[in-house]
Amino acid sequence: MAKLYVTRRDGTQVELDGTTDGRSIMEVLRDQDIDVEAVCGGCCSCATCHVFVDDAWLTQLPERGDDETELVESTEHFHGDHSRLSCQIPFSDDLDGLKLTVAPEE
Ligand code: FES
């Protein structure tokens, strides 16, 4: 188990326990009913799992792939390096304490 600190769309902050068994951050959020719709189920084609990653964690995440970059840059609320699709980030023990904010609904 590792911790995830999330600011929800309504501004409230929650602390989540997430298993690090290969699931993505999107799956951790979705399984605990935290705002992400994840319409495409994690196939990198909907952007409804868009999150903003806290400054301190930007360099500790795997780099965005080309598909993720193209999709996230097309969103209304794109926020530079902070914008990530949570379905493309495996949750691991290395990310224990990760802080993120769920992006506004498109
Ligand atoms: S769940 Fe669709 S892009 Fe992440």
py3Dmol code that shows the C-alpha trace and the ligand (Angstrom):
import py3Dmol

protein = """\
ATOM      1  CA  MET A   1       0.000   0.000   0.000  1.00  0.00           C
ATOM      2  CA  ALA A   2       1.102   3.510  -0.766  1.00  0.00           C
ATOM      3  CA  LYS A   3      -0.515   6.874  -0.148  1.00  0.00           C
ATOM      4  CA  LEU A   4      -1.953   9.196  -2.713  1.00  0.00           C
ATOM      5  CA  TYR A   5      -2.983  12.757  -1.794  1.00  0.00           C
ATOM      6  CA  VAL A   6      -5.710  14.012  -4.058  1.00  0.00           C
ATOM      7  CA  THR A   7      -7.494  17.319  -4.467  1.00  0.00           C
ATOM      8  CA  ARG A   8     -10.911  16.589  -5.891  1.00  0.00           C
ATOM      9  CA  ARG A   9     -12.801  18.739  -8.370  1.00  0.00           C
ATOM     10  CA  ASP A  10     -14.806  20.316  -5.553  1.00  0.00           C
ATOM     11  CA  GLY A  11     -11.575  21.391  -3.823  1.00  0.00           C
ATOM     12  CA  THR A  12     -11.702  18.863  -0.998  1.00  0.00           C
ATOM     13  CA  GLN A  13      -8.559  16.904  -0.247  1.00  0.00           C
ATOM     14  CA  VAL A  14      -8.480  13.186   0.402  1.00  0.00           C
ATOM     15  CA  GLU A  15      -5.806  10.702   1.356  1.00  0.00           C
ATOM     16  CA  LEU A  16      -6.089   7.375  -0.425  1.00  0.00           C
ATOM     17  CA  ASP A  17      -4.440   4.028   0.145  1.00  0.00           C
ATOM     18  CA  GLY A  18      -3.615   2.414  -3.144  1.00  0.00           C
ATOM     19  CA  THR A  19      -2.275  -1.019  -3.863  1.00  0.00           C
ATOM     20  CA  THR A  20       0.865  -1.003  -5.965  1.00  0.00           C
ATOM     21  CA  ASP A  21       0.150  -4.222  -7.791  1.00  0.00           C
ATOM     22  CA  GLY A  22       0.526  -2.828 -11.281  1.00  0.00           C
ATOM     23  CA  ARG A  23      -2.690  -0.851 -11.293  1.00  0.00           C
ATOM     24  CA  SER A  24      -2.615   2.640 -12.732  1.00  0.00           C
ATOM     25  CA  ILE A  25      -3.308   5.786 -10.765  1.00  0.00           C
ATOM     26  CA  MET A  26      -6.548   6.094 -12.731  1.00  0.00           C
ATOM     27  CA  GLU A  27      -7.642   2.691 -11.411  1.00  0.00           C
ATOM     28  CA  VAL A  28      -6.817   3.699  -7.837  1.00  0.00           C
ATOM     29  CA  LEU A  29      -8.903   6.864  -8.251  1.00  0.00           C
ATOM     30  CA  ARG A  30     -11.775   5.212 -10.086  1.00  0.00           C
ATOM     31  CA  ASP A  31     -12.030   2.306  -7.657  1.00  0.00           C
ATOM     32  CA  GLN A  32     -12.436   4.770  -4.791  1.00  0.00           C
ATOM     33  CA  ASP A  33     -14.999   6.897  -6.645  1.00  0.00           C
ATOM     34  CA  ILE A  34     -12.705   9.892  -7.054  1.00  0.00           C
ATOM     35  CA  ASP A  35     -14.021  11.991  -9.945  1.00  0.00           C
ATOM     36  CA  VAL A  36     -12.287  10.402 -12.953  1.00  0.00           C
ATOM     37  CA  GLU A  37     -14.749   8.939 -15.453  1.00  0.00           C
ATOM     38  CA  ALA A  38     -12.152   6.893 -17.340  1.00  0.00           C
ATOM     39  CA  VAL A  39     -14.534   6.441 -20.240  1.00  0.00           C
ATOM     40  CA  CYS A  40     -12.048   4.536 -22.400  1.00  0.00           C
ATOM     41  CA  GLY A  41     -11.017   2.228 -19.579  1.00  0.00           C
ATOM     42  CA  GLY A  42      -7.370   3.266 -19.717  1.00  0.00           C
ATOM     43  CA  CYS A  43      -6.721   3.032 -23.460  1.00  0.00           C
ATOM     44  CA  CYS A  44      -5.348   6.588 -23.696  1.00  0.00           C
ATOM     45  CA  SER A  45      -8.171   7.809 -25.895  1.00  0.00           C
ATOM     46  CA  CYS A  46     -10.594   9.870 -23.769  1.00  0.00           C
ATOM     47  CA  ALA A  47      -8.674  12.193 -21.377  1.00  0.00           C
ATOM     48  CA  THR A  48     -11.366  11.850 -18.709  1.00  0.00           C
ATOM     49  CA  CYS A  49      -8.636  10.719 -16.298  1.00  0.00           C
ATOM     50  CA  HIS A  50      -6.714  14.005 -16.629  1.00  0.00           C
ATOM     51  CA  VAL A  51      -4.873  15.100 -13.474  1.00  0.00           C
ATOM     52  CA  PHE A  52      -2.418  17.840 -12.517  1.00  0.00           C
ATOM     53  CA  VAL A  53       0.667  16.507 -10.765  1.00  0.00           C
ATOM     54  CA  ASP A  54       2.201  18.516  -7.921  1.00  0.00           C
ATOM     55  CA  ASP A  55       5.510  20.318  -8.629  1.00  0.00           C
ATOM     56  CA  ALA A  56       7.559  18.108  -6.334  1.00  0.00           C
ATOM     57  CA  TRP A  57       6.648  14.961  -8.263  1.00  0.00           C
ATOM     58  CA  LEU A  58       7.118  16.070 -11.842  1.00  0.00           C
ATOM     59  CA  THR A  59      10.558  14.542 -12.273  1.00  0.00           C
ATOM     60  CA  GLN A  60       9.688  11.307 -10.523  1.00  0.00           C
ATOM     61  CA  LEU A  61       7.049  10.129 -12.944  1.00  0.00           C
ATOM     62  CA  PRO A  62       7.642   8.159 -16.115  1.00  0.00           C
ATOM     63  CA  GLU A  63       7.776  10.482 -19.116  1.00  0.00           C
ATOM     64  CA  ARG A  64       4.653  11.090 -21.163  1.00  0.00           C
ATOM     65  CA  GLY A  65       4.420   8.988 -24.256  1.00  0.00           C
ATOM     66  CA  ASP A  66       3.588  10.500 -27.649  1.00  0.00           C
ATOM     67  CA  ASP A  67      -0.057   9.374 -27.522  1.00  0.00           C
ATOM     68  CA  GLU A  68      -0.529  10.732 -24.022  1.00  0.00           C
ATOM     69  CA  THR A  69       1.111  14.048 -24.954  1.00  0.00           C
ATOM     70  CA  GLU A  70      -1.023  14.474 -28.057  1.00  0.00           C
ATOM     71  CA  LEU A  71      -4.243  13.761 -26.190  1.00  0.00           C
ATOM     72  CA  VAL A  72      -3.543  15.774 -23.068  1.00  0.00           C
ATOM     73  CA  GLU A  73      -2.385  18.792 -25.111  1.00  0.00           C
ATOM     74  CA  SER A  74      -5.756  18.794 -26.836  1.00  0.00           C
ATOM     75  CA  THR A  75      -7.667  19.216 -23.574  1.00  0.00           C
ATOM     76  CA  GLU A  76      -9.241  22.506 -22.588  1.00  0.00           C
ATOM     77  CA  HIS A  77      -7.428  22.547 -19.242  1.00  0.00           C
ATOM     78  CA  PHE A  78      -3.945  21.520 -20.412  1.00  0.00           C
ATOM     79  CA  HIS A  79      -1.394  22.680 -17.828  1.00  0.00           C
ATOM     80  CA  GLY A  80       2.054  21.992 -19.277  1.00  0.00           C
ATOM     81  CA  ASP A  81       4.180  19.350 -17.579  1.00  0.00           C
ATOM     82  CA  HIS A  82       1.644  19.098 -14.759  1.00  0.00           C
ATOM     83  CA  SER A  83      -0.952  17.564 -17.058  1.00  0.00           C
ATOM     84  CA  ARG A  84      -0.959  13.785 -17.084  1.00  0.00           C
ATOM     85  CA  LEU A  85      -3.397  11.073 -17.967  1.00  0.00           C
ATOM     86  CA  SER A  86      -3.592   9.043 -14.788  1.00  0.00           C
ATOM     87  CA  CYS A  87      -4.279   5.845 -16.730  1.00  0.00           C
ATOM     88  CA  GLN A  88      -0.773   6.050 -18.166  1.00  0.00           C
ATOM     89  CA  ILE A  89       1.024   6.103 -14.808  1.00  0.00           C
ATOM     90  CA  PRO A  90       1.470   2.807 -12.976  1.00  0.00           C
ATOM     91  CA  PHE A  91       1.121   3.349  -9.232  1.00  0.00           C
ATOM     92  CA  SER A  92       4.215   2.050  -7.453  1.00  0.00           C
ATOM     93  CA  ASP A  93       5.883   2.227  -4.068  1.00  0.00           C
ATOM     94  CA  ASP A  94       8.204   4.855  -5.555  1.00  0.00           C
ATOM     95  CA  LEU A  95       5.182   7.131  -5.851  1.00  0.00           C
ATOM     96  CA  ASP A  96       4.166   6.800  -2.196  1.00  0.00           C
ATOM     97  CA  GLY A  97       2.959  10.264  -1.152  1.00  0.00           C
ATOM     98  CA  LEU A  98       2.218  11.508  -4.680  1.00  0.00           C
ATOM     99  CA  LYS A  99       0.094  14.658  -4.729  1.00  0.00           C
ATOM    100  CA  LEU A 100      -2.225  15.457  -7.573  1.00  0.00           C
ATOM    101  CA  THR A 101      -5.349  17.395  -8.459  1.00  0.00           C
ATOM    102  CA  VAL A 102      -8.123  16.046 -10.621  1.00  0.00           C
ATOM    103  CA  ALA A 103      -8.489  18.304 -13.662  1.00  0.00           C
ATOM    104  CA  PRO A 104     -11.835  20.039 -14.253  1.00  0.00           C
ATOM    105  CA  GLU A 105     -14.360  18.196 -16.356  1.00  0.00           C
ATOM    106  CA  GLU A 106     -13.975  18.881 -20.079  1.00  0.00           C
TER     107      GLU A 106
END
"""
ligand_1 = """\
4
FES
S -8.978 6.578 -19.036
Fe -9.227 7.327 -21.052
S -7.387 8.391 -21.427
Fe -7.164 7.653 -19.411
"""
view = py3Dmol.view(width=600, height=400)
view.addModel(protein, "pdb")
view.setStyle({"model": 0}, {"cartoon": {"style": "trace"}})
view.addModel(ligand_1, "xyz")
view.setStyle({"model": 1}, {"stick": {}})
view.zoomTo()
view.show()
